[in-house]
């Protein structure tokens, strides 16, 4: 599997820690399952994908601090 971009990695970790399904988040943003999966796992996403991932992170409040809080709550 290709490596994820930083934003993709953060979103993937947030999904894992929150238990939200990847396809559910993708459909919330009008993305098809396969394209959304590829976007999150792409090491060098296209500009449009980067913009969308930034929007997702902003909308969902995904920050390094928030991920630290979730890790502590999960005991990860």
C-alpha positions in Angstrom: 0.0 0.0 0.0 1.4 3.4 -0.8 2.3 5.8 2.0 -0.1 8.5 2.9 0.5 12.2 2.9 0.7 13.9 6.3 -3.0 15.0 6.0 -4.0 11.6 4.9 -2.2 10.0 7.8 -3.9 12.3 10.3 -7.3 11.7 8.8 -6.8 8.0 8.8 -5.6 8.0 12.4 -8.6 10.2 13.4 -11.0 7.7 11.7 -9.4 4.8 13.6 -9.5 6.6 16.9 -13.1 7.8 16.5 -14.5 4.6 15.0 -15.9 6.5 12.0 -15.9 4.5 8.8 -13.8 5.8 6.0 -16.6 5.4 3.4 -19.0 7.3 5.7 -16.7 10.3 5.8 -16.0 10.0 2.1 -19.7 10.0 1.2 -20.3 13.0 3.5 -17.9 14.9 1.2 -19.4 13.5 -2.0 -16.5 11.1 -2.6 -16.7 7.5 -4.0 -15.3 4.9 -1.7 -12.3 3.9 -3.9 -11.3 7.4 -4.8 -11.5 8.5 -1.2 -9.4 5.6 -0.1 -6.8 6.4 -2.7 -6.8 10.0 -1.8 -6.1 9.3 1.8 -3.4 6.8 1.0 -1.6 8.9 -1.7 1.8 10.2 -0.7 1.6 13.1 -3.2 -2.1 14.0 -3.6 -3.3 16.3 -6.3 -4.1 19.9 -5.4 -7.9 19.2 -5.3 -7.3 16.3 -2.9 -5.1 18.4 -0.7 -7.8 21.1 -0.5 -10.5 18.6 0.3 -8.3 17.0 3.1 -7.6 20.4 4.5 -11.4 21.1 4.5 -12.1 17.8 6.2 -9.5 18.5 8.9 -10.9 22.0 9.5 -14.5 20.8 9.5 -13.8 17.9 11.9 -11.3 19.8 14.1 -8.5 17.3 13.4 -5.3 18.7 14.9 -2.2 17.1 16.5 -3.5 18.1 19.9 -6.9 16.6 19.2 -5.3 13.3 18.1 -3.2 13.3 21.3 -6.4 13.7 23.3 -8.1 10.9 21.5 -5.0 8.6 21.9 -5.1 9.2 25.6 -8.8 8.5 25.8 -8.3 5.3 23.8 -5.2 4.3 25.7 -3.3 4.0 22.4 
